Amino acid sequence: MSNSCSCLTELDVLREMYFSFWRLFFYFSAQLSVGFTGAPGFILAVLWFISFGLALAAHHCCGWTINIKGKDSHHSQRICLILLILFTCAAAIGCILLSVGQDKFHGEVLHTLNYVVNQSDYTVGILRNVTQYLSLAKTISVAQVFLPSDVMDDIDKLNMDLNTAANTLTEKTSQNSIKIKKVINAVRSALITVAAVMLLLALIGLILSVLGHKHAIHIFIVSGWLLVAITFVLCGVFVILNNTVSDTCMAMEEWVEYPHAETALSNVLPCVDHRTTNQTLVQSKKIVTQIVNVVNEFIYTYADTYPSKESPYYYNQSGPMMPPLCYPYDSQLQDRQCESREVSVANASEVWQNYTCKVSASGLCTTVGRVTPVIYAQLVAAVNESYALEHYTPPLLSLQDCNFVRDTFKNITTSYCPPLSNYIKIVNAGLGMISVGVLLCLVLWILYANRPQREEVFVKLSLPIKGSMSYKNCFGNNSIKNDVPISNPPSGEV
């Protein structure tokens, strides 16, 4: 049993390996190269914020304006209105793309997260099952024949580490899952808010600019100025997120191909060597062998013998000899074929039932048989325990030698990474259309809202007429008839 101690220490490596499922989500956030990919969006946000802010300041403080005047003003206004409608439609389409993209992205992220959580729960389930069956192995006894004390001590130590690994993994899984869901829900709320506010801003701004409400449109211009800067920032964030997902998926693919080589995930997801991973399997095989020893010791020593009536193991056993239980492993703990006289773990309970006798009130066999029903139940319990350990230990081994992790990563890269990347691109496209559409709408709002209105045109046209009438009224004291020219006074006047 000397290998048990080294086996126990390697379970710490198993815990760290599965914590890396969650560290993987945050690994690339520390990579500056990925962070710099969102710089264009942040730079555009700063440039837009400063330049348009200066333009607004010049407009309000210095009286700098842009008006549509001149002979072709009517034609220019028509072109301006058409462009304003087109850019408003572009912003609306961007809002729709953003809403659809964020909904798909949110659902796919939760789907991926649930998959990883399920895989973690599966891992915890394996650890719990092995722990439970190891604990049951300590209770195995057949007619007061128990496992050796050193085996029970090894089981206690192994169970302690397995329970610690399962508890810690469950706790970390729950904590990280809650954190990721909070971030994803916050991103979703922000994107939904941006889509709704930008859509209302574009439509109301269009209506106010068409109606010529110069003062009311200023409120929406300032709001649009700030929101466009925010959408540029979100574009940069999602560019970073897109590159993070791409780099993470690429690193997963590299790790799947070369899990023991130096790759981008070597420090995040270490794998132990085959010599170390086999130690847990060796320990489990030894426990299975000890259980078979207990069963066969009883069969050879008591069931298939004829003890005297004074013996404590006498219960009037008789009849054909009971076949022993097959050893699943040889002396080197390698798989072996059962001999013809042995019964396998799979059919032992069925075969041994034929060697069970009926007992009297005193516990003695009244019919032909080699075991009593009570001893038969103890034998079946030992066989079931051996079967459980034999079938639950290989999955535990697959956890240690990274086969389970490799399959999980492979499934993520093939089934989850492509949709995530596509939905992020849809979100980016929506944010881009909203940013550019509303940006151009802001300029056209100012231009179109400052166009000459019909009342202003009427006033300008009527001003010359009013001026000529007042000029004529300067001569109101003379009896001037409108139908008589002033230059030709009637005859007889001086």
MITI-847439 format. One line per field, with one value per residue (C-alpha): x, y, z negated; residue in three letters; residue number from 1. Coordinates in Angstrom, 1 decimal, m for minus. Last residue first. Layout:
% residues N
xx = X/...
yy = Y/...
zz = Z/...
residu = ALA/...
num = NUM/...
END
This chain:
% residues 494
xx = m49.6/m52.8/m54.9/m54.2/m54.0/m50.6/m48.5/m45.5/m47.6/m49.4/m53.1/m54.8/m53.7/m55.1/m52.9/m54.7/m51.5/m51.2/m50.4/m47.1/m45.1/m47.8/m46.1/m42.9/m44.9/m46.4/m43.1/m41.6/m44.6/m44.2/m40.4/m41.0/m43.7/m41.2/m39.1/m42.1/m43.5/m40.2/m39.9/m43.5/m42.6/m39.6/m36.0/m33.7/m32.2/m33.8/m32.3/m28.7/m28.8/m30.7/m28.4/m25.3/m26.9/m28.3/m24.7/m23.6/m26.9/m26.2/m22.5/m22.9/m26.1/m24.6/m21.4/m23.3/m25.4/m22.3/m20.6/m23.6/m23.7/m20.0/m20.5/m23.2/m20.9/m18.0/m20.3/m21.8/m18.4/m17.0/m19.9/m20.0/m16.5/m14.3/m16.6/m16.7/m13.0/m12.5/m14.8/m13.1/m9.7/m10.9/m12.2/m9.0/m6.9/m5.0/m6.6/m10.2/m9.9/m8.6/m11.8/m13.8/m11.7/m12.5/m16.3/m16.5/m14.2/m15.2/m18.9/m18.3/m16.3/m19.0/m21.7/m19.7/m19.3/m23.0/m23.8/m21.6/m23.3/m26.7/m25.7/m24.4/m27.9/m29.6/m27.5/m24.6/m23.6/m27.0/m29.1/m32.2/m32.8/m29.8/m29.2/m30.2/m32.0/m35.3/m34.6/m32.8/m33.4/m30.3/m28.5/m26.3/m28.5/m28.4/m24.7/m25.1/m27.3/m25.2/m22.0/m23.2/m21.4/m18.6/m17.5/m17.9/m14.9/m14.7/m14.2/m11.4/m11.8/m9.7/m7.2/m6.9/m3.6/m2.9/0.5/m0.6/m3.6/m6.7/m10.5/m10.2/m13.2/m15.4/m15.3/m17.7/m19.8/m19.2/m22.2/m24.4/m24.0/m23.8/m25.3/m24.7/m21.2/m19.1/m18.9/m17.5/m19.1/m21.1/m17.9/m16.9/m17.7/m16.0/m17.1/m18.8/m16.2/m12.5/m12.7/m15.9/m15.0/m11.5/m13.0/m15.2/m12.5/m9.9/m12.4/m12.7/m8.9/m8.6/m11.1/m9.1/m5.9/m7.6/m8.7/m5.1/m3.7/m6.3/m5.3/m1.6/m2.1/m2.4/1.1/2.8/0.8/2.1/0.0/m1.7/m1.5/m4.3/m3.6/0.2/0.2/m2.8/m0.9/1.1/4.1/3.3/1.4/m2.1/m0.9/m3.9/m6.5/m4.3/m3.9/m7.6/m8.2/m5.7/m7.6/m10.9/m9.4/m7.9/m11.2/m13.2/m10.7/m10.7/m14.5/m14.5/m11.9/m14.0/m16.9/m15.3/m14.2/m17.8/m19.1/m16.8/m18.1/m21.6/m20.9/m19.5/m22.7/m24.7/m23.0/m23.5/m27.0/m28.0/m26.6/m28.4/m31.6/m31.6/m30.8/m33.7/m36.1/m34.7/m34.8/m38.2/m38.3/m41.1/m38.7/m36.0/m38.4/m39.6/m36.2/m34.9/m37.9/m37.0/m33.3/m33.5/m36.2/m34.0/m30.9/m32.7/m34.0/m30.7/m28.6/m30.9/m30.8/m27.1/m26.6/m29.1/m27.3/m23.9/m25.2/m26.7/m23.4/m21.5/m23.9/m23.9/m20.1/m20.0/m22.7/m21.0/m17.7/m19.1/m21.0/m18.1/m15.7/m18.0/m18.6/m14.9/m14.0/m16.5/m15.5/m11.8/m12.2/m14.4/m11.8/m9.0/m10.7/m11.9/m8.4/m7.2/m10.0/m9.6/m5.9/m6.7/m9.3/m6.6/m4.2/m6.9/m7.4/m10.9/m13.3/m14.3/m17.1/m19.3/m18.7/m17.7/m17.8/m18.3/m15.0/m16.0/m19.1/m16.8/m15.0/m18.3/m19.4/m16.1/m16.1/m19.7/m18.9/m15.8/m17.8/m20.7/m18.2/m16.9/m20.4/m21.2/m18.2/m19.3/m22.8/m21.2/m19.2/m22.3/m24.3/m21.7/m21.8/m25.6/m25.4/m23.0/m25.2/m28.3/m26.6/m25.1/m28.4/m30.2/m27.3/m27.4/m31.1/m31.2/m28.1/m29.3/m32.6/m30.8/m28.6/m31.6/m33.0/m29.7/m29.7/m33.4/m32.4/m29.5/m31.9/m34.5/m31.8/m30.4/m33.8/m34.4/m31.0/m31.6/m35.0/m33.5/m30.8/m33.4/m35.4/m32.2/m31.0/m31.4/m29.6/m29.9/m29.5/m28.0/m24.9/m24.4/m21.6/m23.2/m19.9/m21.2/m23.9/m22.5/m18.9/m19.6/m21.5/m18.6/m16.2/m18.3/m18.5/m14.7/m14.0/m16.6/m16.0/m12.2/m12.6/m15.1/m13.1/m10.0/m12.0/m13.3/m9.9/m8.3/m10.4/m7.5/m5.2/m6.8/m6.0/m2.3/m2.4/m3.2/m4.7/m8.3/m6.8/m7.0/m10.4/m12.6/m9.8/m9.7/m13.1/m12.2/m8.8/m10.5/m10.7/m6.9/m6.3/m8.5/m6.8/m3.4/m4.5/m5.5/m1.9/m1.1/m3.4/m1.7/1.7/0.3/m1.5/1.6/2.9/0.0
yy = 126.2/124.4/125.5/122.5/119.2/118.0/115.8/114.5/113.0/110.7/110.5/107.1/106.8/110.1/112.4/114.8/115.9/115.3/111.5/112.2/110.1/107.4/106.6/105.5/103.5/101.5/100.9/99.4/97.1/95.6/95.1/93.1/90.8/88.4/88.1/87.4/84.8/83.0/83.0/81.6/78.8/77.8/78.5/75.5/75.4/72.1/70.5/71.4/70.7/67.4/66.6/66.7/64.6/62.1/61.5/60.4/58.5/56.4/55.9/54.8/52.7/51.0/50.2/48.9/46.6/45.3/44.7/42.8/40.7/40.0/38.9/36.5/34.9/34.4/32.8/30.6/29.4/28.8/26.6/23.4/22.7/24.5/23.6/19.9/19.7/21.4/18.9/15.9/17.1/17.7/14.1/12.7/14.9/12.0/12.7/12.9/9.8/8.0/9.0/7.6/4.3/4.2/4.0/0.6/m1.5/0.3/m0.4/m4.0/m4.6/m3.0/m5.1/m8.2/m7.4/m6.7/m9.9/m11.8/m10.2/m11.0/m14.6/m14.7/m13.7/m16.1/m19.0/m20.3/m23.7/m25.3/m28.4/m27.7/m27.1/m24.9/m23.7/m20.2/m21.3/m20.4/m22.7/m21.9/m22.3/m22.9/m20.7/m22.5/m21.6/m18.0/m18.1/m18.2/m15.1/m13.1/m14.0/m13.0/m9.7/m10.1/m13.2/m16.8/m19.1/m22.8/m21.9/m19.5/m15.8/m13.9/m11.4/m7.6/m6.4/m5.8/m7.4/m10.3/m10.8/m8.7/m9.4/m12.2/m14.4/m15.2/m18.8/m21.6/m23.2/m26.9/m29.1/m29.9/m29.3/m26.5/m27.4/m23.9/m24.5/m21.3/m21.1/m24.7/m27.1/m28.8/m29.6/m27.8/m29.4/m27.2/m25.2/m22.4/m22.1/m21.7/m21.7/m19.6/m17.3/m16.7/m16.2/m13.3/m11.6/m12.1/m10.7/m7.5/m7.3/m7.5/m4.7/m2.6/m3.3/m2.3/1.0/1.8/0.9/3.1/6.0/5.3/5.2/9.0/9.4/7.1/8.5/12.0/14.8/17.5/21.2/23.5/27.1/27.0/24.9/26.9/28.9/25.8/23.9/20.3/17.7/18.5/18.8/18.6/19.4/22.1/23.8/23.6/25.1/27.9/28.7/28.8/31.2/33.4/33.6/34.3/37.0/38.5/38.8/40.2/42.8/43.8/43.8/46.3/48.5/48.6/49.3/52.4/53.5/53.0/55.2/58.0/57.9/58.1/61.3/63.1/61.7/63.2/66.6/66.5/65.3/68.3/70.6/69.3/71.0/74.4/74.2/72.6/72.5/70.0/67.8/68.2/67.2/64.1/62.9/63.5/61.5/58.6/58.6/59.1/56.4/53.9/55.0/54.6/51.1/49.7/51.3/49.9/46.4/46.6/47.7/45.1/42.3/43.4/43.4/39.9/38.6/40.1/38.7/35.3/35.1/35.9/33.3/30.6/31.5/31.1/27.9/26.2/27.2/25.7/22.5/22.1/22.7/20.1/17.5/17.9/17.9/14.8/13.0/13.9/12.6/9.5/8.6/8.9/6.8/4.2/3.9/3.3/0.7/m1.1/m1.0/m2.6/m5.6/m6.1/m8.0/m11.7/m11.7/m14.0/m11.9/m8.4/m5.2/m2.1/m0.5/m1.0/1.1/4.1/3.4/3.1/6.5/8.2/6.8/8.0/11.4/11.9/10.7/13.1/16.0/15.4/15.2/18.5/20.1/18.8/20.2/23.5/23.6/22.9/25.5/28.1/27.3/27.6/30.7/32.2/31.0/32.6/36.0/36.0/35.2/38.0/40.4/39.7/40.2/43.4/44.8/43.9/45.6/48.7/48.7/48.5/51.6/53.5/52.7/53.8/57.1/57.4/56.9/59.4/62.0/61.5/62.0/65.1/66.6/65.9/67.7/70.6/70.9/71.1/73.8/75.7/75.8/79.6/80.3/79.1/75.9/77.1/76.1/77.9/79.5/81.8/81.9/80.4/78.0/76.7/77.0/74.9/72.3/72.1/71.7/68.9/67.3/67.2/66.1/63.3/62.1/61.9/60.2/57.6/57.0/56.3/53.9/52.0/51.9/50.7/47.5/45.4/46.7/44.6/41.4/42.3/43.3/39.7/39.8/39.2/36.2/34.0/35.1/32.3/29.8/30.4/28.7/25.4/25.8/24.9/21.5/21.0/22.5/19.8/17.0/18.3/18.2/14.6/13.9/14.0/11.0/8.8/9.5/8.2/5.2/3.9/2.3/0.0
zz = 58.0/58.8/61.8/64.0/62.2/61.0/63.4/61.5/58.8/61.1/60.6/60.0/56.4/55.7/53.7/51.5/49.8/46.1/46.7/48.4/46.0/46.5/49.8/48.1/45.6/48.4/50.0/46.8/46.2/49.7/49.2/45.9/47.3/48.9/45.8/43.6/46.0/46.1/42.3/42.0/44.5/42.5/43.5/42.7/39.2/38.3/41.4/40.7/37.0/37.5/40.4/38.2/35.5/38.1/39.3/35.8/35.3/38.4/37.8/34.2/34.7/37.7/35.8/32.8/35.0/36.8/33.5/32.1/35.3/35.0/31.4/32.6/35.2/32.7/30.1/32.8/33.9/30.3/29.0/31.0/32.4/29.9/26.9/27.9/28.2/24.9/23.2/24.9/23.8/20.3/20.0/21.6/19.2/17.5/14.2/15.3/17.4/14.2/12.4/15.4/15.0/11.2/11.5/13.1/11.0/7.8/8.5/9.4/6.2/4.1/5.8/5.2/1.5/1.1/2.9/0.4/m2.5/m1.2/m0.7/m4.3/m5.5/m3.1/m4.4/m2.4/m1.1/m0.4/m0.7/m2.8/m6.6/m7.0/m10.5/m11.7/m15.0/m13.5/m10.6/m7.4/m3.7/m1.7/0.8/3.4/6.4/5.3/5.8/9.6/9.8/7.4/9.2/12.7/13.3/10.8/12.6/11.4/11.2/12.2/15.9/15.2/15.4/17.9/16.6/16.5/15.2/11.5/11.8/9.6/11.9/12.0/12.2/9.6/10.1/7.2/6.0/7.0/4.3/3.8/4.3/1.3/m2.4/m5.0/m8.4/m9.9/m11.3/m11.4/m15.2/m15.2/m17.7/m15.0/m13.2/m10.0/m6.6/m4.1/m0.9/m2.8/m5.6/m4.5/m0.7/m0.5/m3.4/m2.0/1.5/0.4/m1.7/1.1/3.6/1.4/1.2/5.0/5.4/2.9/4.8/8.1/6.6/5.4/8.8/10.5/8.3/9.1/12.8/13.1/11.6/14.0/16.9/16.4/14.8/16.9/16.3/17.4/16.8/17.1/20.3/21.7/24.3/25.4/24.1/24.9/22.8/24.2/27.8/30.1/27.5/26.1/29.5/30.1/26.7/27.4/30.6/28.8/26.2/29.0/30.8/27.7/26.6/30.1/30.1/26.5/27.5/30.5/28.2/25.9/28.7/30.1/26.7/26.5/29.9/28.6/25.5/27.7/29.8/26.6/25.5/28.7/29.1/25.8/26.8/30.1/28.4/26.1/29.0/31.0/28.6/29.3/33.1/33.4/37.2/37.7/39.8/37.2/34.4/36.2/37.1/33.6/32.2/34.5/33.9/30.2/29.8/31.6/29.7/26.4/27.2/28.6/25.8/23.1/24.7/24.9/21.3/20.0/21.9/20.6/17.1/17.6/18.9/16.0/13.4/15.1/15.1/11.3/10.5/12.5/10.8/7.3/8.1/9.8/7.0/4.4/6.3/7.0/3.4/2.1/4.7/4.1/0.3/0.5/2.8/0.4/m2.7/m0.8/0.1/m3.5/m4.8/m2.1/m2.9/m6.6/m5.7/m3.6/m6.5/m8.7/m6.5/m5.0/m7.2/m7.7/m10.3/m8.3/m5.2/m5.9/m3.8/m5.9/m4.8/m1.1/m1.7/m2.3/1.0/2.7/1.4/2.3/5.8/6.3/4.9/7.1/10.2/9.3/8.8/12.4/13.8/11.9/13.6/17.0/16.2/15.2/18.5/20.5/18.5/19.3/23.0/23.0/21.0/23.5/26.4/24.9/24.3/27.8/29.4/27.4/28.0/31.7/32.1/30.2/31.8/35.3/34.6/33.2/36.3/38.5/36.7/37.1/40.8/41.1/39.4/41.8/44.8/43.4/42.8/46.2/47.9/45.7/46.7/50.4/50.1/48.2/50.8/53.6/51.8/51.0/54.6/54.9/51.7/48.1/46.1/42.8/40.8/37.6/35.5/32.9/30.9/27.7/28.8/32.1/31.1/28.0/30.0/32.5/29.6/28.2/31.6/31.8/28.2/28.0/31.5/31.0/27.6/29.0/32.1/30.0/27.8/30.8/32.5/29.2/29.0/30.4/27.7/25.1/27.0/27.1/23.5/22.4/18.9/20.2/21.9/18.8/17.5/19.0/18.7/14.9/14.8/16.4/14.7/11.4/12.9/13.2/9.8/8.2/10.1/9.1/5.5/6.2/6.8/3.1/2.5/5.0/3.5/0.2/1.7/3.5/0.3/0.0
residu = VAL/GLU/GLY/SER/PRO/PRO/ASN/SER/ILE/PRO/VAL/ASP/ASN/LYS/ILE/SER/ASN/ASN/GLY/PHE/CYS/ASN/LYS/TYR/SER/MET/SER/GLY/LYS/ILE/PRO/LEU/SER/LEU/LYS/VAL/PHE/VAL/GLU/GLU/ARG/GLN/PRO/ARG/ASN/ALA/TYR/LEU/ILE/TRP/LEU/VAL/LEU/CYS/LEU/LEU/VAL/GLY/VAL/SER/ILE/MET/GLY/LEU/GLY/ALA/ASN/VAL/ILE/LYS/ILE/TYR/ASN/SER/LEU/PRO/PRO/CYS/TYR/SER/THR/THR/ILE/ASN/LYS/PHE/THR/ASP/ARG/VAL/PHE/ASN/CYS/ASP/GLN/LEU/SER/LEU/LEU/PRO/PRO/THR/TYR/HIS/GLU/LEU/ALA/TYR/SER/GLU/ASN/VAL/ALA/ALA/VAL/LEU/GLN/ALA/TYR/ILE/VAL/PRO/THR/VAL/ARG/GLY/VAL/THR/THR/CYS/LEU/GLY/SER/ALA/SER/VAL/LYS/CYS/THR/TYR/ASN/GLN/TRP/VAL/GLU/SER/ALA/ASN/ALA/VAL/SER/VAL/GLU/ARG/SER/GLU/CYS/GLN/ARG/ASP/GLN/LEU/GLN/SER/ASP/TYR/PRO/TYR/CYS/LEU/PRO/PRO/MET/MET/PRO/GLY/SER/GLN/ASN/TYR/TYR/TYR/PRO/SER/GLU/LYS/SER/PRO/TYR/THR/ASP/ALA/TYR/THR/TYR/ILE/PHE/GLU/ASN/VAL/VAL/ASN/VAL/ILE/GLN/THR/VAL/ILE/LYS/LYS/SER/GLN/VAL/LEU/THR/GLN/ASN/THR/THR/ARG/HIS/ASP/VAL/CYS/PRO/LEU/VAL/ASN/SER/LEU/ALA/THR/GLU/ALA/HIS/PRO/TYR/GLU/VAL/TRP/GLU/GLU/MET/ALA/MET/CYS/THR/ASP/SER/VAL/THR/ASN/ASN/LEU/ILE/VAL/PHE/VAL/GLY/CYS/LEU/VAL/PHE/THR/ILE/ALA/VAL/LEU/LEU/TRP/GLY/SER/VAL/ILE/PHE/ILE/HIS/ILE/ALA/HIS/LYS/HIS/GLY/LEU/VAL/SER/LEU/ILE/LEU/GLY/ILE/LEU/ALA/LEU/LEU/LEU/MET/VAL/ALA/ALA/VAL/THR/ILE/LEU/ALA/SER/ARG/VAL/ALA/ASN/ILE/VAL/LYS/LYS/ILE/LYS/ILE/SER/ASN/GLN/SER/THR/LYS/GLU/THR/LEU/THR/ASN/ALA/ALA/THR/ASN/LEU/ASP/MET/ASN/LEU/LYS/ASP/ILE/ASP/ASP/MET/VAL/ASP/SER/PRO/LEU/PHE/VAL/GLN/ALA/VAL/SER/ILE/THR/LYS/ALA/LEU/SER/LEU/TYR/GLN/THR/VAL/ASN/ARG/LEU/ILE/GLY/VAL/THR/TYR/ASP/SER/GLN/ASN/VAL/VAL/TYR/ASN/LEU/THR/HIS/LEU/VAL/GLU/GLY/HIS/PHE/LYS/ASP/GLN/GLY/VAL/SER/LEU/LEU/ILE/CYS/GLY/ILE/ALA/ALA/ALA/CYS/THR/PHE/LEU/ILE/LEU/LEU/ILE/LEU/CYS/ILE/ARG/GLN/SER/HIS/HIS/SER/ASP/LYS/GLY/LYS/ILE/ASN/ILE/THR/TRP/GLY/CYS/CYS/HIS/HIS/ALA/ALA/LEU/ALA/LEU/GLY/PHE/SER/ILE/PHE/TRP/LEU/VAL/ALA/LEU/ILE/PHE/GLY/PRO/ALA/GLY/THR/PHE/GLY/VAL/SER/LEU/GLN/ALA/SER/PHE/TYR/PHE/PHE/LEU/ARG/TRP/PHE/SER/PHE/TYR/MET/GLU/ARG/LEU/VAL/ASP/LEU/GLU/THR/LEU/CYS/SER/CYS/SER/ASN/SER/MET
num = 494/493/492/491/490/489/488/487/486/485/484/483/482/481/480/479/478/477/476/475/474/473/472/471/470/469/468/467/466/465/464/463/462/461/460/459/458/457/456/455/454/453/452/451/450/449/448/447/446/445/444/443/442/441/440/439/438/437/436/435/434/433/432/431/430/429/428/427/426/425/424/423/422/421/420/419/418/417/416/415/414/413/412/411/410/409/408/407/406/405/404/403/402/401/400/399/398/397/396/395/394/393/392/391/390/389/388/387/386/385/384/383/382/381/380/379/378/377/376/375/374/373/372/371/370/369/368/367/366/365/364/363/362/361/360/359/358/357/356/355/354/353/352/351/350/349/348/347/346/345/344/343/342/341/340/339/338/337/336/335/334/333/332/331/330/329/328/327/326/325/324/323/322/321/320/319/318/317/316/315/314/313/312/311/310/309/308/307/306/305/304/303/302/301/300/299/298/297/296/295/294/293/292/291/290/289/288/287/286/285/284/283/282/281/280/279/278/277/276/275/274/273/272/271/270/269/268/267/266/265/264/263/262/261/260/259/258/257/256/255/254/253/252/251/250/249/248/247/246/245/244/243/242/241/240/239/238/237/236/235/234/233/232/231/230/229/228/227/226/225/224/223/222/221/220/219/218/217/216/215/214/213/212/211/210/209/208/207/206/205/204/203/202/201/200/199/198/197/196/195/194/193/192/191/190/189/188/187/186/185/184/183/182/181/180/179/178/177/176/175/174/173/172/171/170/169/168/167/166/165/164/163/162/161/160/159/158/157/156/155/154/153/152/151/150/149/148/147/146/145/144/143/142/141/140/139/138/137/136/135/134/133/132/131/130/129/128/127/126/125/124/123/122/121/120/119/118/117/116/115/114/113/112/111/110/109/108/107/106/105/104/103/102/101/100/99/98/97/96/95/94/93/92/91/90/89/88/87/86/85/84/83/82/81/80/79/78/77/76/75/74/73/72/71/70/69/68/67/66/65/64/63/62/61/60/59/58/57/56/55/54/53/52/51/50/49/48/47/46/45/44/43/42/41/40/39/38/37/36/35/34/33/32/31/30/29/28/27/26/25/24/23/22/21/20/19/18/17/16/15/14/13/12/11/10/9/8/7/6/5/4/3/2/1
END
